[in-house]
Amino acid sequence: MRNVVAAAMLSVAIPAFAQSSIAVDWEWKAAHRCNNTSPALTVSGIPEGTQSLTFQMNDLDFQNKDHGGGSVPHAGGPTAEIPEGALKSNYLGPCPNNFASFGHAYQITVKALGTDGSEISKATKSKDFSAKTAK
């Protein structure tokens, strides 16, 4: 009986958690190479109460080099389409010296912040940037 109750509780808890999981995605373009124009970003699973989204990019293949990022306001809703070039404050575009061959892996972190500036949710995603992966 205890296993049935535990299984029932898990089946309820997992979908609720999955719906509130924030995620970030983007597509690299060849034009982003050595260019400080940030890619268009799609953020999904944004929790209720989010006032702003902050972004941070790091080069995982070059000593976790900080490529900056930026912050954008969020007017509400579970998704946001952040246009290309929106991260203007201190974003430094990808510029791997081996772009023609392997390139580098870049990680973007997004944080959903509440009205008081506290972190509500956070997600990271990594993608390779090279001549083979950029459109």
C-alpha positions as CSV (number, residue, x, y, z in Angstrom):
1,M,0.0,0.0,0.0
2,R,2.8,2.4,0.9
3,N,4.4,1.9,-2.6
4,V,1.1,2.7,-4.3
5,V,0.7,5.9,-2.3
6,A,4.4,6.9,-3.1
7,A,3.9,6.1,-6.8
8,A,0.7,8.2,-6.9
9,M,2.5,11.1,-5.2
10,L,5.4,10.9,-7.8
11,S,3.0,10.8,-10.7
12,V,1.4,14.1,-9.5
13,A,4.7,15.8,-8.5
14,I,6.7,15.1,-11.7
15,P,4.4,16.8,-14.2
16,A,4.0,19.9,-11.9
17,F,7.8,20.2,-11.7
18,A,8.3,19.7,-15.4
19,Q,5.9,22.5,-16.2
20,S,7.9,25.0,-14.1
21,S,11.3,24.1,-15.5
22,I,12.9,27.1,-17.2
23,A,14.9,26.4,-20.4
24,V,17.0,28.4,-22.9
25,D,17.7,27.7,-26.6
26,W,19.3,29.5,-29.5
27,E,20.7,28.9,-33.0
28,W,24.2,30.0,-33.9
29,K,24.8,31.8,-37.1
30,A,28.2,32.1,-38.9
31,A,27.6,35.9,-38.6
32,H,27.9,35.6,-34.8
33,R,31.6,34.8,-35.1
34,C,33.7,37.5,-33.5
35,N,30.6,39.7,-33.5
36,N,29.2,41.2,-30.3
37,T,25.6,40.8,-31.5
38,S,23.9,38.2,-29.2
39,P,21.9,35.4,-30.8
40,A,18.1,35.3,-30.6
41,L,17.2,33.4,-27.5
42,T,14.1,31.4,-26.7
43,V,13.2,31.0,-23.0
44,S,10.4,28.6,-22.0
45,G,9.0,27.5,-18.7
46,I,9.3,31.0,-17.2
47,P,7.8,30.9,-13.7
48,E,5.0,33.2,-12.6
49,G,6.4,36.3,-10.9
50,T,9.4,36.7,-13.1
51,Q,10.2,40.4,-13.7
52,S,13.5,40.0,-15.6
53,L,15.7,37.5,-17.3
54,T,19.5,37.6,-17.0
55,F,21.9,35.9,-19.4
56,Q,25.5,34.9,-19.0
57,M,27.7,33.2,-21.6
58,N,31.0,31.3,-20.9
59,D,33.4,29.5,-23.3
60,L,33.8,26.1,-21.8
61,D,36.9,25.3,-24.0
62,F,38.9,28.3,-23.0
63,Q,39.2,28.3,-19.2
64,N,35.5,29.0,-18.8
65,K,36.1,32.5,-20.3
66,D,33.4,35.0,-19.3
67,H,31.6,36.4,-22.4
68,G,29.3,38.6,-20.4
69,G,25.6,38.7,-21.1
70,G,22.8,41.0,-20.2
71,S,19.4,41.5,-18.7
72,V,16.0,42.0,-20.3
73,P,12.6,42.8,-18.6
74,H,9.9,40.2,-18.7
75,A,6.3,41.3,-19.0
76,G,4.8,37.9,-18.0
77,G,3.9,34.6,-19.6
78,P,5.7,31.2,-19.8
79,T,7.8,32.0,-22.9
80,A,9.9,34.8,-24.2
81,E,11.6,35.4,-27.5
82,I,14.6,37.6,-27.0
83,P,15.6,39.2,-30.3
84,E,19.1,39.0,-31.7
85,G,21.3,41.8,-30.3
86,A,19.2,42.3,-27.2
87,L,22.1,41.6,-24.8
88,K,23.9,44.9,-25.3
89,S,25.3,45.7,-21.9
90,N,28.5,43.5,-21.9
91,Y,28.0,40.6,-24.3
92,L,31.2,39.4,-26.1
93,G,30.5,37.2,-29.0
94,P,32.1,33.8,-29.7
95,C,35.4,33.9,-31.5
96,P,37.1,30.5,-31.3
97,N,40.5,30.4,-33.0
98,N,39.6,26.9,-34.4
99,F,36.2,27.9,-35.9
100,A,36.9,26.1,-39.2
101,S,37.5,22.8,-37.5
102,F,36.2,22.0,-34.0
103,G,35.2,25.4,-32.6
104,H,34.4,25.8,-28.9
105,A,31.5,24.9,-26.6
106,Y,29.6,27.9,-25.2
107,Q,27.3,27.7,-22.3
108,I,24.5,30.2,-21.8
109,T,22.9,30.5,-18.3
110,V,19.5,32.2,-17.9
111,K,18.1,33.2,-14.6
112,A,14.5,34.3,-13.9
113,L,14.5,37.1,-11.3
114,G,11.5,38.2,-9.2
115,T,10.5,41.8,-8.3
116,D,13.0,41.9,-5.4
117,G,15.8,40.7,-7.7
118,S,16.0,37.2,-6.1
119,E,16.5,34.2,-8.3
120,I,13.3,32.2,-9.0
121,S,14.7,29.7,-11.5
122,K,17.9,29.0,-13.4
123,A,18.9,26.9,-16.5
124,T,22.0,26.3,-18.5
125,K,22.6,24.9,-22.0
126,S,25.7,24.4,-24.0
127,K,26.2,24.4,-27.7
128,D,29.2,24.0,-30.0
129,F,30.1,27.0,-32.2
130,S,32.1,26.1,-35.3
131,A,31.8,26.3,-39.1
132,K,30.1,22.9,-38.9
133,T,27.4,23.9,-36.4
134,A,26.7,27.5,-37.4
135,K,24.2,28.3,-40.1
